[in-house]
Amino acid sequence: MYSVAVSRTFVAQHYLTVPDPGPEGELHSHTFTVEATVRGPELDEYGYLVDIDELTAATDATAGSFRDETLNDLPVFAGQNPSAERLGRAFADRLLEHLRPETATELAVTVREDDVATVGYRTQV
């Protein structure tokens, strides 16, 4: 299995909407580092799993759509608690709008929230 990963860091804001969220229920910022990893068993005719420049551009565009935003205000989080886990899925879904690698079979997104926690989401491509 081959893999190619690109990571980007951005700041976004949110507030948690769970019962008794404590201080996390107030609007606050996090520095998120998101790593997008595509995996697949085969390479294309040029020896690539995915063109790194295309993956980089798609990751930049996706990170840019969350950068400096309040996650709660984005339609993708409407009516949902904007957790890091949900950010991982939203990032993956949006990334796949920009990138359709022909030979990759899986996309994994890892979200690091500050230096506190790391969460992941994995989907088939």
N, CA, C and O of each residue as an XYZ file, in Angstrom:
500
protein
N       0.858     -1.176      0.000
C       0.000      0.000      0.000
C       0.899      1.232      0.000
O       1.813      1.344      0.817
N       0.635      2.144     -0.915
C       1.366      3.410     -1.001
C       0.590      4.485     -0.246
O      -0.625      4.382     -0.079
N       1.297      5.509      0.205
C       0.615      6.647      0.833
C       1.372      7.932      0.537
O       2.596      7.941      0.406
N       0.617      9.010      0.437
C       1.162     10.353      0.254
C       0.383     11.261      1.204
O      -0.845     11.201      1.265
N       1.109     12.104      1.947
C       0.458     12.976      2.931
C       0.925     14.411      2.768
O       2.073     14.679      2.412
N       0.004     15.326      3.038
C       0.286     16.761      3.050
C      -0.380     17.322      4.299
O      -1.492     16.924      4.644
N       0.291     18.238      4.974
C      -0.330     18.846      6.156
C      -0.317     20.363      6.043
O       0.548     20.959      5.401
N      -1.301     20.956      6.685
C      -1.435     22.409      6.739
C      -1.916     22.806      8.122
O      -2.622     22.052      8.791
N      -1.524     24.003      8.542
C      -1.921     24.542      9.837
C      -2.738     25.804      9.619
O      -2.412     26.630      8.766
N      -3.803     25.942     10.399
C      -4.646     27.130     10.322
C      -5.294     27.360     11.680
O      -5.367     26.457     12.514
N      -5.755     28.566     11.881
C      -6.475     28.928     13.100
C      -7.942     29.077     12.754
O      -8.292     29.692     11.747
N      -8.797     28.515     13.588
C     -10.242     28.680     13.453
C     -10.828     28.780     14.858
O     -10.192     28.420     15.848
N     -12.046     29.273     14.911
C     -12.728     29.462     16.182
C     -13.932     28.528     16.252
O     -14.462     28.089     15.231
N     -14.344     28.242     17.466
C     -15.605     27.536     17.684
C     -15.999     27.665     19.147
O     -15.232     28.149     19.979
N     -17.196     27.225     19.431
C     -17.642     27.051     20.810
C     -18.441     25.761     20.824
O     -19.187     25.470     19.889
N     -18.281     24.997     21.883
C     -18.947     23.708     21.959
C     -20.388     23.890     22.398
O     -20.703     24.781     23.186
N     -21.258     23.036     21.878
C     -22.688     23.151     22.133
C     -23.235     21.952     22.897
O     -24.434     21.678     22.854
N     -22.363     21.244     23.590
C     -22.779     20.099     24.406
C     -23.287     20.597     25.757
O     -22.996     21.732     26.134
N     -24.037     19.779     26.493
C     -24.448     20.196     27.840
C     -23.221     20.433     28.733
O     -22.263     19.661     28.702
N     -23.262     21.474     29.500
C     -22.196     21.822     30.444
C     -20.803     21.826     29.793
O     -19.924     21.079     30.225
N     -20.594     22.648     28.771
C     -19.307     22.635     28.071
C     -18.178     23.318     28.828
O     -17.028     23.263     28.393
N     -18.480     23.955     29.940
C     -17.445     24.684     30.668
C     -16.924     25.821     29.815
O     -17.667     26.385     29.012
N     -15.654     26.164     29.977
C     -15.103     27.295     29.226
C     -15.095     27.069     27.711
O     -15.013     28.028     26.943
N     -15.177     25.823     27.283
C     -15.198     25.526     25.848
C     -16.519     25.948     25.205
O     -16.642     25.939     23.981
N     -17.498     26.314     26.018
C     -18.768     26.811     25.503
C     -18.714     28.264     25.070
O     -19.655     28.770     24.460
N     -17.616     28.934     25.383
C     -17.386     30.312     24.941
C     -16.575     30.291     23.647
O     -15.779     29.378     23.423
N     -16.774     31.283     22.808
C     -16.017     31.374     21.564
C     -14.524     31.428     21.876
O     -14.079     32.248     22.679
N     -13.760     30.554     21.239
C     -12.311     30.512     21.447
C     -11.644     29.978     20.168
O     -12.297     29.402     19.298
N     -10.348     30.186     20.085
C      -9.579     29.788     18.900
C      -8.723     28.566     19.186
O      -8.332     28.300     20.323
N      -8.448     27.840     18.128
C      -7.488     26.734     18.168
C      -6.588     26.844     16.950
O      -6.996     27.332     15.896
N      -5.383     26.390     17.113
C      -4.500     26.165     15.979
C      -4.669     24.700     15.604
O      -4.311     23.801     16.365
N      -5.217     24.481     14.423
C      -5.429     23.124     13.928
C      -4.340     22.790     12.912
O      -4.036     23.592     12.030
N      -3.763     21.613     13.043
C      -2.889     21.075     12.005
C      -3.599     19.861     11.444
O      -3.902     18.909     12.163
N      -3.860     19.909     10.144
C      -4.586     18.834      9.491
C      -3.652     18.145      8.504
O      -3.020     18.787      7.665
N      -3.582     16.830      8.625
C      -2.800     16.039      7.679
C      -3.755     15.191      6.857
O      -4.564     14.440      7.400
N      -3.651     15.321      5.555
C      -4.460     14.535      4.625
C      -3.556     13.486      3.991
O      -2.544     13.816      3.371
N      -3.931     12.225      4.151
C      -3.138     11.114      3.625
C      -3.994     10.301      2.675
O      -5.053      9.804      3.057
N      -3.538     10.163      1.437
C      -4.208      9.269      0.491
C      -3.398      7.982      0.425
O      -2.168      7.999      0.487
N      -4.113      6.864      0.298
C      -3.476      5.552      0.226
C      -4.072      4.773     -0.929
O      -5.225      4.970     -1.311
N      -3.262      3.888     -1.474
C      -3.753      3.020     -2.533
C      -2.734      1.953     -2.868
O      -1.547      2.122     -2.587
N      -3.175      0.854     -3.465
C      -2.291     -0.273     -3.752
C      -1.517     -0.151     -5.056
O      -0.555     -0.887     -5.273
N      -1.923      0.766     -5.923
C      -1.317      0.858     -7.257
C      -0.862      2.278     -7.566
O      -1.409      3.242     -7.031
N       0.127      2.402     -8.417
C       0.586      3.694     -8.911
C       0.062      3.911    -10.321
O      -0.274      2.956    -11.022
N      -0.007      5.164    -10.729
C      -0.458      5.441    -12.088
C       0.686      5.195    -13.076
O       1.762      4.737    -12.692
N       0.444      5.499    -14.324
C       1.432      5.236    -15.377
C       2.729      6.007    -15.195
O       3.752      5.644    -15.775
N       2.698      7.078    -14.387
C       3.891      7.895    -14.155
C       4.596      7.535    -12.853
O       5.595      8.156    -12.490
N       4.081      6.543    -12.161
C       4.683      6.132    -10.898
C       4.209      6.931     -9.704
O       4.882      6.973     -8.675
N       3.045      7.570     -9.834
C       2.471      8.357     -8.738
C       1.228      7.676     -8.188
O       0.461      7.063     -8.929
N       1.043      7.790     -6.902
C      -0.254      7.476     -6.311
C      -1.180      8.647     -6.555
O      -2.335      8.476     -6.946
N      -0.653      9.852     -6.318
C      -1.356     11.103     -6.565
C      -0.290     12.154     -6.842
O       0.808     12.082     -6.290
N      -0.590     13.102     -7.668
C       0.341     14.191     -7.920
C       0.426     15.044     -6.651
O      -0.581     15.595     -6.207
N       1.609     15.155     -6.073
C       1.778     15.883     -4.807
C       1.356     17.339     -4.961
O       0.781     17.912     -4.036
N       1.627     17.942     -6.098
C       1.207     19.338     -6.303
C      -0.320     19.466     -6.270
O      -0.847     20.431     -5.717
N      -1.029     18.503     -6.855
C      -2.494     18.534     -6.824
C      -3.021     18.319     -5.409
O      -3.969     18.983     -4.990
N      -2.409     17.395     -4.674
C      -2.821     17.158     -3.293
C      -2.537     18.394     -2.440
O      -3.344     18.763     -1.587
N      -1.396     19.028     -2.670
C      -1.052     20.250     -1.933
C      -2.047     21.363     -2.231
O      -2.525     22.029     -1.314
N      -2.360     21.567     -3.500
C      -3.311     22.620     -3.879
C      -4.691     22.345     -3.283
O      -5.344     23.266     -2.791
N      -5.137     21.104     -3.320
C      -6.448     20.749     -2.764
C      -6.458     20.926     -1.246
O      -7.455     21.376     -0.680
N      -5.366     20.579     -0.592
C      -5.273     20.733      0.866
C      -5.228     22.210      1.236
O      -5.857     22.625      2.209
N      -4.487     23.009      0.462
C      -4.459     24.461      0.698
C      -5.853     25.067      0.559
O      -6.279     25.852      1.406
N      -6.558     24.705     -0.504
C      -7.903     25.247     -0.730
C      -8.848     24.831      0.393
O      -9.665     25.631      0.850
N      -8.738     23.601      0.830
C      -9.618     23.112      1.891
C      -9.300     23.800      3.213
O     -10.209     24.246      3.914
N      -8.029     23.889      3.556
C      -7.649     24.591      4.797
C      -8.106     26.038      4.744
O      -8.562     26.584      5.749
N      -7.987     26.661      3.582
C      -8.407     28.049      3.419
C      -9.886     28.255      3.659
O     -10.300     29.337      4.077
N     -10.689     27.238      3.404
C     -12.131     27.378      3.607
C     -12.519     27.339      5.080
O     -13.637     27.714      5.432
N     -11.609     26.889      5.949
C     -11.853     26.864      7.390
C     -11.050     27.934      8.132
O     -11.402     28.314      9.249
N      -9.986     28.413      7.518
C      -9.079     29.375      8.164
C      -9.827     30.638      8.588
O     -10.576     31.230      7.810
N      -9.605     31.033      9.837
C     -10.165     32.271     10.414
C     -11.690     32.287     10.449
O     -12.290     33.354     10.576
N     -12.311     31.146     10.342
C     -13.766     31.048     10.402
C     -14.204     30.617     11.803
O     -13.432     30.020     12.553
N     -15.435     30.925     12.133
C     -16.069     30.344     13.312
C     -16.805     29.104     12.813
O     -17.779     29.209     12.067
N     -16.337     27.939     13.227
C     -16.869     26.690     12.700
C     -18.374     26.591     12.889
O     -19.072     26.089     12.008
N     -18.887     27.061     14.019
C     -20.325     26.997     14.287
C     -21.143     27.693     13.204
O     -22.292     27.321     12.968
N     -20.567     28.699     12.542
C     -21.292     29.479     11.548
C     -21.291     28.840     10.161
O     -22.002     29.309      9.273
N     -20.527     27.805      9.961
C     -20.431     27.169      8.646
C     -21.585     26.184      8.446
O     -21.942     25.454      9.371
N     -22.167     26.157      7.255
C     -23.297     25.256      7.003
C     -23.016     23.790      7.316
O     -23.923     23.066      7.729
N     -21.793     23.346      7.130
C     -21.462     21.940      7.358
C     -21.634     21.542      8.827
O     -21.792     20.359      9.131
N     -21.604     22.517      9.734
C     -21.771     22.237     11.160
C     -23.145     22.649     11.683
O     -23.366     22.622     12.894
N     -24.061     23.023     10.819
C     -25.388     23.497     11.240
C     -26.065     22.462     12.134
O     -26.244     21.306     11.749
N     -26.433     22.898     13.323
C     -27.137     22.027     14.253
C     -26.278     20.962     14.900
O     -26.802     20.073     15.571
N     -24.961     21.029     14.713
C     -24.067     20.021     15.263
C     -23.009     20.677     16.150
O     -22.647     21.838     15.955
N     -22.533     19.925     17.110
C     -21.407     20.363     17.917
C     -20.157     20.331     17.029
O     -19.829     19.275     16.487
N     -19.451     21.456     16.865
C     -18.309     21.503     15.947
C     -17.033     20.940     16.583
O     -16.071     21.671     16.823
N     -17.041     19.660     16.843
C     -15.901     18.982     17.459
C     -14.762     18.808     16.457
O     -14.950     18.949     15.249
N     -13.599     18.505     16.975
C     -12.451     18.220     16.102
C     -12.737     16.998     15.232
O     -12.290     16.931     14.087
N     -13.479     16.036     15.772
C     -13.838     14.858     14.977
C     -14.683     15.251     13.777
O     -14.453     14.780     12.663
N     -15.660     16.117     14.012
C     -16.502     16.557     12.891
C     -15.711     17.420     11.914
O     -15.970     17.390     10.711
N     -14.755     18.182     12.417
C     -13.882     18.948     11.522
C     -13.108     17.994     10.618
O     -12.940     18.270      9.430
N     -12.640     16.886     11.161
C     -11.922     15.906     10.342
C     -12.761     15.391      9.186
O     -12.281     15.293      8.057
N     -14.007     15.064      9.467
C     -14.887     14.569      8.391
C     -15.211     15.681      7.394
O     -15.186     15.461      6.183
N     -15.514     16.873      7.906
C     -15.826     17.992      7.009
C     -14.631     18.307      6.106
O     -14.797     18.593      4.920
N     -13.425     18.249      6.683
C     -12.213     18.507      5.901
C     -12.072     17.450      4.804
O     -11.786     17.785      3.655
N     -12.270     16.185      5.150
C     -12.154     15.104      4.164
C     -13.170     15.271      3.043
O     -12.829     15.163      1.865
N     -14.423     15.537      3.415
C     -15.465     15.699      2.397
C     -15.150     16.857      1.456
O     -15.304     16.737      0.240
N     -14.714     17.965      2.015
C     -14.415     19.143      1.193
C     -13.158     18.893      0.343
O     -13.097     19.318     -0.811
N     -12.169     18.213      0.905
C     -10.956     17.901      0.149
C     -11.299     17.072     -1.091
O     -10.743     17.294     -2.167
N     -12.205     16.129     -0.933
C     -12.581     15.280     -2.066
C     -13.373     16.038     -3.126
O     -13.502     15.557     -4.252
N     -13.908     17.218     -2.789
C     -14.524     18.064     -3.811
C     -13.457     18.667     -4.724
O     -13.737     18.999     -5.876
N     -12.228     18.810     -4.206
C     -11.123     19.412     -4.953
C     -10.186     18.370     -5.576
O      -9.390     18.698     -6.456
N     -10.280     17.143     -5.129
C      -9.295     16.127     -5.514
C      -9.998     14.799     -5.714
O     -10.731     14.336     -4.839
N      -9.777     14.195     -6.854
C     -10.281     12.847     -7.119
C      -9.132     11.992     -7.646
O      -9.011     11.778     -8.852
N      -8.291     11.507     -6.738
C      -7.147     10.706     -7.196
C      -7.606      9.389     -7.805
O      -8.400      8.662     -7.208
N      -7.108      9.091     -8.983
C      -7.564      7.911     -9.711
C      -7.079      6.607     -9.102
O      -7.792      5.604     -9.140
N      -5.879      6.605     -8.544
C      -5.327      5.348     -8.043
C      -5.458      5.187     -6.536
O      -5.223      4.095     -6.019
N      -5.824      6.232     -5.825
C      -5.990      6.133     -4.376
C      -7.322      5.478     -4.047
O      -8.309      5.661     -4.760
N      -7.341      4.723     -2.979
C      -8.557      4.039     -2.547
C      -9.038      4.514     -1.184
O     -10.147      4.187     -0.764
N      -8.204      5.285     -0.496
C      -8.560      5.708      0.854
C      -8.018      7.103      1.137
O      -6.946      7.472      0.658
N      -8.761      7.865      1.911
C      -8.319      9.158      2.405
C      -8.435      9.134      3.919
O      -9.487      8.798      4.463
N      -7.359      9.488      4.596
C      -7.368      9.622      6.050
C      -7.016     11.063      6.386
O      -6.063     11.623      5.844
N      -7.787     11.654      7.278
C      -7.528     13.019      7.730
C      -7.285     12.970      9.231
O      -8.097     12.442      9.991
N      -6.164     13.523      9.638
C      -5.821     13.631     11.049
C      -5.852     15.096     11.424
O      -5.245     15.928     10.750
N      -6.557     15.417     12.499
C      -6.671     16.788     12.983
C      -5.995     16.864     14.341
O      -6.347     16.137     15.271
N      -5.023     17.753     14.439
C      -4.377     18.017     15.734
C      -4.889     19.359     16.221
O      -4.723     20.378     15.551
N      -5.515     19.355     17.400
C      -6.067     20.564     17.988
C      -5.068     21.088     19.010
O      -4.883     20.500     20.076
N      -4.421     22.213     18.666
C      -3.341     22.757     19.498
C      -2.341     21.635     19.775
O      -2.022     20.858     18.875
N      -1.856     21.547     20.978
C      -0.966     20.446     21.356
C      -1.666     19.506     22.314
O      -1.022     18.829     23.117
N      -2.993     19.464     22.227
C      -3.770     18.740     23.221
C      -4.229     17.376     22.718
O      -4.043     16.368     23.401
N      -4.817     17.339     21.551
C      -5.448     16.113     21.089
C      -5.269     15.935     19.596
O      -5.099     16.897     18.847
N      -5.312     14.671     19.182
C      -5.296     14.333     17.769
C      -6.461     13.389     17.510
O      -6.654     12.415     18.238
N      -7.239     13.683     16.466
C      -8.362     12.843     16.086
C      -8.221     12.496     14.608
O      -7.469     13.142     13.878
N      -8.942     11.485     14.180
C      -8.836     11.082     12.780
C     -10.155     10.669     12.192
O     -11.094     10.301     12.898
N     -10.203     10.739     10.866
C     -11.349     10.285     10.084
C     -10.804      9.622      8.825
O      -9.882     10.136      8.192
N     -11.376      8.485      8.468
C     -10.921      7.737      7.300
C     -12.119      7.369      6.445
O     -13.167      6.981      6.962
N     -11.957      7.493      5.111
C     -13.038      7.155      4.190
C     -12.470      6.526      2.920
O     -11.301      6.712      2.582
N     -13.304      5.797      2.246
C     -12.935      5.243      0.947
C     -13.084      6.332     -0.105
O     -13.971      7.180     -0.012
N     -12.215      6.303     -1.100
C     -12.249      7.294     -2.178
C     -13.005      6.718     -3.354
O     -13.155      7.385     -4.377
